[in-house]
Each structure stands twice: as C-alpha cells, then as structure tokens.
C-alpha cells in the first residue's frame, strides 16, 4: 500500500493538499517538499501522513524532498496555535515561518557564511555579579531546570538586567541549546551585538527586515540546522523554525512596537509566551517599567517576578527637577537652568542627551493671518513640519506635501508659522546657543538603516558629539 501525505503550502489558505509519496522517497511530518499545484510548483511542509489505498482517487506525486532538516512538531504546533488565535489562514502562518524562499532554490554561487558560530563546547567565564544580581541570577537559573515558566525581570535602568540574562544564555549554550532574544527595535541591535561579542567572543545571529537576501538565507539555514546558537531579532524572529530552543528573552517587554498591526496581527510578547509554553522552556520578560498586562499576570500568580531595586556598583539614580517654561519670559525652548547644566556638563568633558519625543521641526503649522491649521486631508491629523526634508508629513497615514507658500483658506502668502518644538527645531536652537559643541540628531527620519545608526553610535562612543538630540 502506498503512502499519501497532506502538504501545507505557504499560500493564504488553511487547506492541506494530499499527494502520493513515490516508492523511492521516505517522508516524515515536518519534511519540506516540492509539489505540483495547478500549473505551478510550490514548496511546502508535510503536515500529515496516511495510507493510500490503490482504489482511491488518483493523486499527484510529490516531486522532491529538500535536503533540509525536518521542522520540529513544536514549530508546527506553534504556527497552528497562532493561526487559530489570530484567525489567520494556516498557509499564511507557514509563509511567515518559511520566509526565505531562496533556501529552496539552487544557487549558482554559494555566499560566504554570514555568522561566526560559537564553539561547540563553550566555557565562558562567569560575570562578577553584585549580591543582588547574584541572588536574582540564581533564582532565574533554577527555573531553567523546570521547563516552562514566565519570569519578569523588573529592574531600574542600570541595575544589570542584561548581564543577568546574558549569563543565563551562557548556561543555555553550555547545554547545547539555542537562545532567542527579542528586541523592540532593530536600532538597539548594534549595542546588543557589541555587548554579546564582548561577553562571548562571537557575534550572534541577527534577524530583522534590513538584512540582505543572502544574509536572510544563510541565517535561516543556520537556525533550522541548529548552527545558529543565539538569535537576536525583531518580533518576526519568533516564527523562525528553531531546532533546539532552550530560552526566550523579551527585552523591554512593555514596548508597543512588539505589536504587529499589518498582515498577521499579533502581540509579539504574548506570542513569545505561547511559544515558550509549547516548547516547554522558560521565558524572561525584562523591563524597567513592566506593562500593565504583565503587572496583572504577576498579581494573578501566572508570572514570577524578580526585582532589582538599585543600580549596579556605586551608580545612583539621578535627581529629577521639573521646570515650568510658562514661568520663563524667554521664547527659547532650552530654559536657563538647562542651559547652565549643559555648559557645566560639557565643560567637565561629559556628554549631554536632550530627549524630545517629537519628530521633525514642529508638530503644528498654522496660518498667522486666519488661524487655519495644516491638516491631513485623509485623517485630519496635523501635518508635521519636517524642514530638513522640506515636507509636511502625516505621521498616521504617511501623506506628505511640499512646504506651502500660500494659505489654502485666506490665500495669504508666507503666513505659515511653526508651533511647538520637534527635534529639528531643538537642533536649530542648539546650533545657535552652543556653536562650539558638535551635536547629532538621532531620529528615524534622518537615519535610514542600522548601518548608519552604527556609524553614529561609534562616533558618540569616541566623544565626537558632545550634544545628542534624540527621540524614542
């Protein structure tokens, strides 16, 4: 009796299609195969196997089995769970996991290996922890033995949360397992790579939208083969076909950027907890300001919380002073006390960060003659003045227009005025009031990729910039 297999294809359908297995081919659930589908040939994953009576309706044969490791049942169970939870076609979830079609094609020229692998039997020297850190580490380490658990690592900024989970990753590597670290923004990856390389002597595998096709192909293959031991990535890294996952870390778990609101809609942090549950492994949610959902789950006893209340070593929390600009008659955005502190700090050879959570030059532009506000015609939000780019941009739908010369209501010319500060306007004031200081703006509008960000961060590290203007 012949065998037939149900093959799930990476198309937006939930149906599994049946094919006959040739006598010369042996297949298992999770194998990746090439099959006919109408006039096309598509790759897919064997979802089920059953006997095929010869009296049954004729079926097409599987063309080929790819020389790739079998995808584990935990991976398949995870995408099925997410598909049911998010009401997404199962084939669309498979496409998210098999997100690199180049691995199924024969390449004329093989690219060089992208990532330097860790040694098979790593023997990393332990980090010297403070007593509070060591207590927290030992508590979390004990949970590596217990299978699935959710631990919330709640620590103030500078308390050493990263060092603790790096040491836990070292323990996972000693057990020859893989570790996944999720970051809310790919812009954080250069610092994490540097800290990781300093700790382990090798770079981790990266997964985010700015990788080249060759990097994505090689990284995906290394992950499914178990060669990539530590993966640092954005939320999409959660759906990769790991072969031996031992730990998941969600850094800055409170960040809203873990929410995916296009295509397959999901909350990356919550799906990471689901994946850890299905893999029967521990997960750590790290944050200095845990989300309300996480606080509630801790209160209900679903999550275990550990707290670091003080900074590492002799570092202390900063003093915070609130300054009311309404009490100042000055029209400048940098107040007199802040101006004094900037001069004092830079004179001591230190750097200053001016944090402002507003992109562009000004959040509102209005006509001084009639008071008309420049709004987006599609969503009625204010258009934000991006003076460096010479555009007015809607931050909701992306609609953009060039700088306006005439009011659309009263037709007054050159009557538009900028209201409120953005980072570009603050930079304009910095240039006028601190001409002796080099400064840089860290904004997604002006830094287009992770390579440019890495260059800026390297200049900051060598003190080329004394004043930093940034936003989240």
C-alpha positions in Angstrom: 0.0 0.0 0.0 1.3 3.4 -1.0 1.5 6.4 1.3 -0.1 9.8 0.9 0.9 13.0 2.6 -1.0 16.1 3.4 1.1 19.1 2.5 0.6 22.6 3.8 1.6 25.3 1.3 2.7 28.9 2.0 -0.4 30.4 0.5 -3.3 32.3 2.3 -5.4 29.2 2.6 -5.9 26.8 5.6 -6.4 23.6 3.4 -3.9 20.8 3.4 -3.4 19.2 0.0 -2.9 15.4 -0.5 -0.1 13.9 -2.6 1.2 10.4 -3.2 4.7 9.6 -2.0 6.9 7.9 -4.6 8.2 4.4 -3.6 11.8 5.7 -3.7 11.0 8.5 -1.2 10.7 8.4 2.5 8.9 11.3 4.2 8.1 12.3 7.8 5.9 15.0 9.3 7.8 18.3 9.1 9.8 17.5 5.9 10.0 20.2 3.3 8.9 19.1 -0.2 8.3 20.4 -3.7 4.8 19.5 -5.1 2.7 20.4 -8.1 -0.1 22.9 -7.5 -2.1 23.7 -10.6 0.4 24.9 -13.2 2.9 25.8 -10.6 5.5 24.0 -8.4 5.3 25.1 -4.8 7.4 24.2 -1.7 5.6 23.1 1.4 5.7 21.2 4.6 4.4 17.6 5.2 1.6 18.1 7.7 0.2 14.5 8.0 0.9 11.0 6.6 -1.6 8.2 6.0 -2.0 5.1 3.9 -3.3 5.4 0.3 -5.5 2.5 -1.0 -4.8 1.9 -4.6 -8.6 2.0 -5.3 -8.7 5.6 -4.2 -8.9 8.6 -6.5 -5.6 9.2 -8.3 -3.4 11.9 -6.7 -0.4 13.8 -8.0 3.1 12.7 -6.7 5.5 14.7 -4.6 8.2 15.9 -6.9 11.1 16.2 -4.5 12.2 16.3 -0.8 14.5 19.2 0.1 17.8 18.4 1.8 16.9 20.4 4.9 16.3 19.3 8.5 12.8 18.3 9.4 10.8 21.1 11.1 10.0 20.1 14.6 6.5 19.4 15.9 6.8 22.3 18.3 7.3 24.7 15.4 4.2 23.3 13.5 2.1 23.4 16.7 3.1 27.0 17.3 2.0 28.3 13.9 -1.2 26.3 14.1 -2.0 27.8 17.5 -1.3 31.4 16.3 -3.3 30.8 13.2 -6.3 29.7 15.3 -5.9 32.5 17.8 -5.5 35.3 15.2 -8.0 33.9 12.7 -5.2 33.7 10.1 -5.1 31.1 7.3 -2.7 28.4 8.3 -0.8 28.7 5.0 -0.1 32.4 5.7 1.4 31.4 9.0 3.6 28.9 7.3 4.7 31.6 4.8 5.8 33.6 7.9 7.9 30.7 9.1 9.3 29.8 5.7 10.0 33.5 5.0 13.1 32.9 2.8 12.2 31.2 -0.5 15.8 31.4 -1.7 16.7 28.4 0.5 14.6 26.2 -1.8 16.4 27.3 -4.9 19.7 26.1 -6.3 22.2 28.9 -6.3 24.8 29.4 -8.9 27.2 30.7 -6.3 27.1 30.0 -2.6 27.7 33.0 -0.4 30.2 33.1 2.4 28.9 32.2 5.8 27.4 35.2 7.4 27.7 34.5 11.1 30.7 33.3 13.0 29.5 30.3 15.1 30.1 29.8 18.8 32.3 26.9 19.8 30.5 23.6 20.3 31.5 23.4 24.0 31.6 27.0 25.2 33.4 27.6 28.5 32.6 31.2 29.3 34.0 32.8 32.4 31.2 33.9 34.8 30.3 37.5 35.3 31.1 39.1 38.6 27.7 40.0 40.0 26.7 42.1 42.9 25.0 40.3 45.7 21.5 41.5 44.5 22.3 40.4 40.9 23.7 37.0 42.0 20.6 36.3 44.0 18.4 37.2 41.0 20.6 35.1 38.7 20.5 32.0 40.9 16.7 32.3 41.2 16.3 32.5 37.4 18.9 29.8 36.7 16.9 27.4 38.8 14.0 27.9 36.5 16.0 26.6 33.5 15.6 23.1 35.1 11.8 23.4 35.5 10.6 23.5 31.9 8.0 26.2 31.1 7.9 29.3 33.3 7.4 33.0 32.8 9.8 35.2 34.8 9.5 39.0 34.9 12.9 40.7 35.4 11.9 44.1 36.8 14.9 46.3 37.4 15.7 50.0 37.3 17.8 51.3 34.5 21.5 50.4 35.1 20.7 47.6 37.5 22.3 45.0 35.3 19.4 43.1 33.8 21.2 42.5 30.5 24.2 40.9 32.3 21.9 38.6 34.1 20.2 37.2 31.0 23.5 37.1 29.2 24.7 34.7 31.9 21.5 32.7 31.6 22.2 32.5 27.8 25.7 31.2 28.6 24.1 28.4 30.7 21.8 27.6 27.8 24.8 27.4 25.4 26.6 25.1 27.8 23.6 22.8 27.4 23.9 22.9 23.6 20.6 24.7 23.1 19.5 27.8 21.2 18.5 31.1 22.8 16.3 33.8 21.3 16.5 37.5 22.4 13.7 39.7 21.1 14.3 43.5 20.8 11.5 46.1 20.3 13.6 48.0 17.7 16.4 46.9 15.3 18.1 50.1 16.2 19.1 48.5 19.5 20.9 45.7 17.9 24.4 47.4 17.5 24.7 47.9 21.2 23.5 44.4 21.9 25.8 42.8 19.4 28.7 44.7 20.9 27.8 43.5 24.4 27.3 40.0 23.2 30.6 39.8 21.3 32.4 41.2 24.4 30.9 38.6 26.6 31.1 35.5 24.3 33.8 36.4 21.7 31.5 35.9 18.8 28.6 37.8 17.2 25.0 36.4 17.5 22.8 35.8 14.5 20.6 38.7 13.6 17.1 38.7 12.2 15.3 41.8 11.1 13.8 43.5 8.0 17.0 45.2 6.9 19.0 42.0 6.3 20.1 41.3 2.7 18.5 38.3 0.9 21.9 36.4 1.3 22.0 37.2 5.0 18.4 36.0 5.5 19.1 32.8 3.5 22.2 31.9 5.5 20.8 32.8 8.9 17.6 30.9 8.2 19.5 27.8 7.3 21.8 28.1 10.3 18.7 28.4 12.6 16.9 25.3 11.2 20.1 23.3 11.3 20.8 24.3 14.9 24.1 26.0 13.9 22.9 29.5 15.0 23.0 29.3 18.8 21.9 32.8 19.8 19.4 34.8 17.7 18.7 38.4 18.3 15.9 39.8 16.3 12.7 41.8 16.0 9.2 40.2 16.6 9.3 38.3 13.3 12.2 36.2 14.7 9.7 34.5 16.9 8.4 32.5 13.9 11.7 31.0 12.7 12.0 27.2 12.7 14.3 26.6 15.7 15.6 23.1 16.1 16.5 23.2 19.8 15.2 26.3 21.6 16.1 26.5 25.3 15.3 30.1 26.3 13.4 33.1 25.1 14.2 36.7 26.4 11.8 39.6 25.6 13.8 42.7 26.3 11.9 46.0 27.1 8.7 43.9 27.1 6.5 46.9 27.7 7.3 48.4 24.3 4.3 48.9 21.9 6.5 48.0 18.9 6.0 44.3 19.7 2.5 44.7 18.3 2.2 43.7 14.6 -0.7 45.5 13.0 -0.3 44.5 9.3 -0.8 41.1 7.7 -0.8 38.6 10.6 -1.9 40.7 13.6 -0.4 39.7 16.9 1.3 40.9 20.1 4.9 39.6 19.9 5.4 39.5 23.7 2.3 37.4 24.2 3.1 35.0 21.3 6.6 34.6 22.8 4.9 33.4 26.0 2.8 30.9 24.0 5.9 29.6 22.1 7.7 29.1 25.4 4.7 27.2 26.7 4.6 24.9 23.6 8.4 24.4 23.7 8.2 23.7 27.4 11.1 26.2 28.1 11.5 29.3 30.3 10.9 32.8 29.1 12.1 36.1 30.7 10.3 39.4 30.2 12.8 42.2 31.1 11.9 45.8 31.7 12.4 48.8 33.9 8.8 49.6 33.5 6.7 46.4 33.0 3.5 46.7 31.2 0.1 46.8 33.0 -0.7 43.4 31.5 2.5 41.9 32.9 1.8 43.5 36.3 -1.6 41.9 36.3 -0.3 38.5 35.4 2.3 38.8 38.2 -0.5 39.7 40.6 -2.6 36.7 39.5 0.3 34.4 40.0 0.7 33.5 36.4 4.2 35.1 36.1 7.0 35.0 38.6 8.6 38.4 39.4 12.1 39.2 40.5 13.2 42.8 41.2 16.4 44.7 41.1 15.8 47.9 43.0 19.2 49.6 42.8 21.8 50.3 40.1 25.0 48.2 39.8 28.0 49.2 41.9 28.1 52.7 43.2 25.9 54.2 40.5 22.9 56.0 41.9 19.6 57.1 40.4 19.6 60.7 39.0 17.9 63.7 40.6 14.9 64.9 38.7 13.9 68.5 38.6 10.7 69.8 36.8 11.0 73.2 35.1 7.8 75.1 34.1 8.6 77.1 30.9 5.5 79.2 31.5 7.3 81.0 34.3 10.1 82.0 31.9 9.6 85.0 29.7 12.1 83.7 27.2 10.8 82.3 23.9 13.6 79.8 23.7 13.0 76.1 24.4 16.1 75.5 26.4 15.5 77.0 29.8 18.1 79.0 31.8 18.8 76.1 34.3 19.1 73.6 31.5 21.4 76.0 29.6 23.6 76.2 32.7 23.7 72.5 33.2 24.6 71.8 29.6 27.6 74.2 29.8 28.6 72.7 33.1 28.4 69.1 31.9 30.2 69.6 28.6 32.9 71.7 30.3 33.6 68.7 32.5 34.2 66.6 29.4 30.9 64.7 29.5 28.1 64.4 27.0 24.5 65.6 27.2 21.4 64.0 25.8 18.4 66.2 25.1 15.4 63.8 24.7 12.3 65.0 22.9 9.6 62.6 21.7 8.6 64.7 18.7 9.9 64.0 15.2 10.5 66.8 12.7 10.7 70.5 13.2 7.3 71.3 14.6 4.1 69.3 15.3 1.7 72.0 14.1 1.8 74.6 11.3 -0.9 77.3 11.1 -1.6 80.5 9.2 -0.9 83.6 11.2 -3.4 85.6 9.2 -6.6 83.4 9.6 -5.5 80.7 12.1 -6.0 77.7 9.7 -4.2 74.6 10.8 -2.5 72.5 8.1 -4.2 69.1 8.4 -4.0 65.8 6.6 -6.9 65.5 4.0 -7.3 61.8 4.8 -7.2 61.5 8.6 -7.5 65.2 9.8 -4.3 64.9 11.9 -1.9 67.8 11.9 0.8 67.7 9.3 4.2 67.7 10.9 6.8 70.1 9.6 9.9 68.1 8.5 12.1 71.1 7.5 15.3 69.0 6.7 13.3 67.1 4.1 11.3 70.1 3.0 8.0 68.4 3.6 4.9 68.4 5.7 4.1 64.8 6.7 1.2 63.0 8.3 2.5 60.6 11.0 -0.6 58.4 10.8 -1.1 57.6 7.1 2.2 58.9 5.6 0.6 61.6 3.3 3.1 64.3 2.5 3.2 67.6 0.7 6.0 70.1 0.0 6.3 73.2 2.1 3.4 75.5 1.5 3.8 79.1 0.3 0.2 80.2 0.4 -2.7 79.6 2.8 -5.4 77.4 1.3 -8.1 79.3 3.2 -7.3 83.0 3.0 -4.5 82.8 0.4 -2.1 84.9 2.4 1.4 84.4 1.3 4.3 83.3 3.5 1.9 83.4 6.5 2.6 80.0 8.0 4.2 79.7 11.4 5.6 76.6 13.2 4.1 75.9 16.6 5.8 73.7 19.2 9.2 72.1 19.1 10.5 68.9 17.3 14.0 67.6 17.4 14.9 69.6 14.3 13.8 72.8 15.9 15.6 72.0 19.1 18.8 71.3 17.0 18.4 74.7 15.4 18.4 76.3 18.9 21.4 74.2 20.0 23.3 75.3 16.9 22.7 79.0 17.8 23.3 78.8 21.5 26.1 76.2 21.6 28.1 76.9 18.4 31.2 75.4 20.0 29.7 72.0 20.5 29.3 69.2 17.9 25.8 67.6 18.0 23.9 65.0 16.2 20.2 64.1 15.8 19.1 60.5 16.4 15.8 60.2 14.6 14.3 57.6 12.2 13.7 60.4 9.7 17.4 61.2 9.4 18.9 57.7 10.0 17.6 55.3 7.4 19.2 52.0 8.3 21.1 50.1 11.0 24.4 50.7 9.3 24.1 54.5 9.5 23.0 54.1 13.1 26.0 52.0 13.9 28.3 54.7 12.4 26.6 57.4 14.5 26.8 55.3 17.7 30.5 54.7 17.1 31.1 58.5 16.8 29.2 59.0 20.0 31.3 56.4 21.7 34.6 58.2 20.8 33.1 61.6 22.0 32.9 63.1 18.5 29.5 64.5 19.5 29.1 66.3 22.8 25.4 67.0 22.5 22.9 64.3 21.5 19.4 65.1 20.4 17.2 62.0 20.3 13.8 60.6 20.5 12.5 57.1 21.2 
